[in-house]
Amino acid sequence: MHHIQTVIRETSTPLWFRSVPYNFGEARAGTLKADEWCSLATVYLPLALISLWGEGSEHPSDAVAVQLCCILDNTMALISAIRIACSRRMTQSRIAAYHKCITTWLHTLNEVLPDAPAHPNGHMVCHITDYLRLFGPVHSWWCFPFERLIGHLQQLPINHKFGAYPNLQLA
């Protein structure tokens, strides 16, 4: 976790980029929003994992190095799929690339974590290929505006008296 925090702190990003708190992973950092998770997954995590587990990094044994390299390859397949799916423009070749990355991730996930149970999410990500083909880029049909609204609603002060209407006075 310390290495990921260091990568977040030392990586230069454009001003418009939605970064992640420098103390990510600590309780005082708070909860990440959807776009912050996307920033973490597509920018900071690849940089951190490649520097920790990539070619040329040191490990206690060759077996550990091979295992971590497999985990890194699996993670990079998922990150590649995310980046492709979140592109502002969608083409048939990008849809095919997404499908290849996500199926690679699913197949190698079973090799990397053989005892992990399968979840419905694994099945659902395969259908995103269909949605990209039918509806175009993800940003045109995802739920980010609703997540943002929920975030604003969560910041409203409440009195914990459910069913009571606030006393409003019109001047």
C-alpha positions as CSV (number, residue, x, y, z in Angstrom):
1,M,0.0,0.0,0.0
2,H,2.9,2.3,0.8
3,H,4.3,1.9,-2.7
4,I,0.9,2.7,-4.3
5,Q,0.7,5.9,-2.1
6,T,4.2,6.8,-3.3
7,V,3.2,6.3,-6.9
8,I,0.1,8.5,-6.4
9,R,2.2,11.2,-4.7
10,E,5.0,11.2,-7.3
11,T,3.1,10.9,-10.5
12,S,2.5,14.1,-12.5
13,T,-1.0,14.3,-14.0
14,P,-2.8,17.1,-16.0
15,L,-4.9,19.5,-14.0
16,W,-8.2,18.1,-15.4
17,F,-7.3,14.6,-14.2
18,R,-9.4,13.3,-11.3
19,S,-6.7,12.1,-8.9
20,V,-6.8,9.8,-5.9
21,P,-6.1,11.0,-2.3
22,Y,-2.4,10.7,-1.5
23,N,-3.2,8.7,1.6
24,F,-5.3,6.1,-0.4
25,G,-6.0,3.0,1.7
26,E,-6.1,4.8,5.0
27,A,-9.3,5.5,6.9
28,R,-8.9,9.3,6.8
29,A,-8.7,9.2,3.0
30,G,-12.4,8.5,2.8
31,T,-14.3,6.5,0.1
32,L,-13.3,6.8,-3.5
33,K,-15.9,7.9,-6.1
34,A,-16.3,5.9,-9.3
35,D,-14.1,8.2,-11.4
36,E,-11.4,8.0,-8.7
37,W,-11.5,4.2,-8.8
38,C,-11.1,4.5,-12.6
39,S,-8.1,6.8,-12.1
40,L,-6.5,4.4,-9.6
41,A,-7.1,1.3,-11.9
42,T,-6.0,2.8,-15.2
43,V,-3.1,5.0,-14.1
44,Y,-1.7,4.5,-10.6
45,L,-2.1,0.8,-10.1
46,P,-0.4,-0.2,-13.4
47,L,2.6,2.0,-12.6
48,A,2.8,0.6,-9.1
49,L,2.4,-3.1,-10.1
50,I,4.8,-2.9,-13.1
51,S,7.5,-1.4,-10.9
52,L,6.9,-4.0,-8.1
53,W,6.3,-7.2,-10.2
54,G,7.5,-6.4,-13.7
55,E,10.6,-7.7,-15.5
56,G,13.7,-6.7,-13.7
57,S,12.2,-6.5,-10.3
58,E,13.6,-8.7,-7.5
59,H,11.8,-11.6,-5.8
60,P,12.6,-14.3,-3.3
61,S,12.6,-17.0,-5.9
62,D,11.9,-17.7,-9.6
63,A,8.6,-19.3,-8.7
64,V,7.4,-16.2,-6.9
65,A,8.6,-14.1,-9.8
66,V,6.6,-16.2,-12.3
67,Q,3.5,-16.1,-10.1
68,L,3.6,-12.3,-9.7
69,C,4.3,-11.9,-13.4
70,C,1.2,-14.0,-14.2
71,I,-0.9,-11.8,-11.7
72,L,0.5,-8.7,-13.4
73,D,-0.4,-9.9,-16.9
74,N,-3.9,-10.8,-15.6
75,T,-4.3,-7.4,-14.0
76,M,-3.1,-5.6,-17.2
77,A,-5.6,-7.5,-19.3
78,L,-8.4,-6.2,-17.1
79,I,-7.0,-2.7,-17.1
80,S,-6.7,-2.8,-20.9
81,A,-10.3,-3.9,-21.1
82,I,-11.4,-1.0,-18.9
83,R,-9.4,1.6,-20.9
84,I,-10.9,0.3,-24.2
85,A,-14.4,0.2,-22.8
86,C,-14.1,3.8,-21.4
87,S,-12.8,5.2,-24.7
88,R,-14.8,8.2,-26.0
89,R,-15.0,6.6,-29.5
90,M,-16.0,3.0,-30.2
91,T,-15.1,1.1,-33.3
92,Q,-15.5,-2.6,-34.3
93,S,-11.8,-3.1,-33.8
94,R,-12.0,-1.6,-30.3
95,I,-14.9,-3.8,-29.5
96,A,-13.0,-6.9,-30.6
97,A,-10.0,-5.7,-28.6
98,Y,-12.2,-5.3,-25.5
99,H,-13.6,-8.8,-26.0
100,K,-10.1,-10.3,-26.3
101,C,-8.8,-8.5,-23.2
102,I,-11.8,-9.4,-21.0
103,T,-11.8,-13.0,-22.0
104,T,-8.1,-13.2,-21.5
105,W,-8.6,-11.7,-18.0
106,L,-11.4,-14.2,-17.2
107,H,-9.4,-17.3,-18.4
108,T,-6.2,-16.3,-16.7
109,L,-8.0,-15.3,-13.5
110,N,-8.8,-19.0,-13.0
111,E,-5.1,-19.8,-13.4
112,V,-4.0,-17.1,-11.0
113,L,-6.7,-17.7,-8.4
114,P,-7.8,-21.3,-8.9
115,D,-9.7,-21.4,-5.6
116,A,-11.6,-18.2,-6.0
117,P,-15.3,-18.6,-6.6
118,A,-16.9,-17.4,-9.8
119,H,-19.1,-14.4,-9.6
120,P,-21.9,-13.1,-11.8
121,N,-19.7,-10.1,-12.6
122,G,-17.5,-12.3,-14.7
123,H,-20.4,-13.3,-16.8
124,M,-21.7,-9.7,-17.0
125,V,-18.4,-8.2,-18.3
126,C,-18.7,-10.5,-21.4
127,H,-22.0,-8.8,-22.2
128,I,-20.4,-5.4,-22.3
129,T,-19.2,-6.4,-25.8
130,D,-22.8,-6.6,-26.9
131,Y,-23.6,-3.2,-25.2
132,L,-20.7,-1.5,-26.9
133,R,-21.9,-2.9,-30.2
134,L,-25.5,-1.8,-29.6
135,F,-25.1,1.5,-27.7
136,G,-21.7,2.8,-28.5
137,P,-19.2,4.2,-26.0
138,V,-19.8,3.5,-22.3
139,H,-19.8,7.2,-21.3
140,S,-23.1,7.5,-23.3
141,W,-25.0,4.9,-21.2
142,W,-23.3,4.5,-17.9
143,C,-24.7,5.7,-14.6
144,F,-22.0,8.3,-13.6
145,P,-24.6,11.2,-13.5
146,F,-26.7,9.2,-11.0
147,E,-23.6,8.3,-8.9
148,R,-22.8,12.0,-8.8
149,L,-26.3,12.9,-7.7
150,I,-26.2,10.3,-5.0
151,G,-22.9,11.8,-3.8
152,H,-24.5,15.2,-3.6
153,L,-27.5,13.8,-1.8
154,Q,-25.3,12.1,0.7
155,Q,-23.7,15.5,1.6
156,L,-27.0,17.1,2.5
157,P,-27.6,17.6,6.2
158,I,-30.4,15.5,7.6
159,N,-32.0,15.3,11.0
160,H,-32.6,11.5,10.9
161,K,-36.4,12.0,11.3
162,F,-37.7,10.0,8.4
163,G,-41.1,10.9,7.0
164,A,-41.0,14.5,8.3
165,Y,-40.9,17.4,5.9
166,P,-38.5,20.2,6.5
167,N,-40.1,23.5,7.7
168,L,-39.8,25.8,4.7
169,Q,-40.7,29.5,4.9
170,L,-41.2,31.5,1.8
171,A,-40.4,35.2,2.1
